[in-house]
Amino acid sequence: MAFSDETVKQAWERAGGKCECPRTTHGHVGRCNKTLSWDNRGRESGWGAWEAHHRVSVQSGGSDALSNCEILCWDCHSRTL
């Protein structure tokens, strides 16, 4: 399953165009807050690369709802896979 375009847009607005990752194991204290570029969704490199990520995977009972969607820079996203 995948997030709808509307859900991604709402998550992007909530995040303020910045990475929402709170995982200290990714080398940052608190929220990552790296600035992202709307046009670089899904890119593995380049300035502002990012992806929408399920906080809880669909296989583990997560949904495609906004509450389960987080905006992650590509560095943080690749560490959660």
Summary of the structure (lengths in Angstrom):
residues: 81
radius of gyration: 11.7
end to end distance: 15.8
largest distance: 32.8
contacts: 210
relative contact order: 0.26
helix: 37%
strand: 16%
